[in-house]
Amino acid sequence: MIEDIIRMTRDLRKQMESNIPILEREIDLMIQNREERPENIEWVLDTLLDYIDLGVGEKQFLRLNSYYASFYPENSAQYDKFYLDTVGQ
């Protein structure tokens, strides 16, 4: 049973790692195109928060949230709190 959980967690982490280049391209496009729609940005931030739980996507989360702070600082501040809760600080 424990071995199955470890294997499934390892497989999930590998899948998340394989998705990072796709998410990085999405973040690059959002920044290049000056995307400001909260629903689009927050979807990626939410996804990355889930990834951070398994040690993946922290750099990408911080980059996108920093960009988000440039036009919605109050929303970004909430994501800072979510991030701190996730990493346990």
Residue, then its C-alpha position, 0 to 999 in steps of 0.5 A: m500500500i505505501e509503495d503504491i502511494i510512493r509510486m503514484t506520487r513519484d509519477l504525479r511529480k514527473q507529470m508535473e515536471s513535464n508540464i513546466p515548459i508548457l506553463e513557462r511558455e504560457i507565462d511568457l505569453m501572458i507577460q509579453n501580451r500584457e495579460e491582465r485578466p485575473e481569471n487567466i492569471e489566477w488559473v495558472l497561479d492556482t495550478l502552480l500552487d498545487y505543483i509547489d506541494l510536490g516541489v515543482g513550479e515555485k520559480q514560475f509561480l513567483r515570476l507570474n505573481s510578481y508580474y500580477a502584482s504590477f497591476y493587481p497588488e491586492n490580488s497578488a498579496q493574497y497569492d503571496k499568503f497562499y504561497l507562504d501557507t503552501v511552503g509552510q513559512 
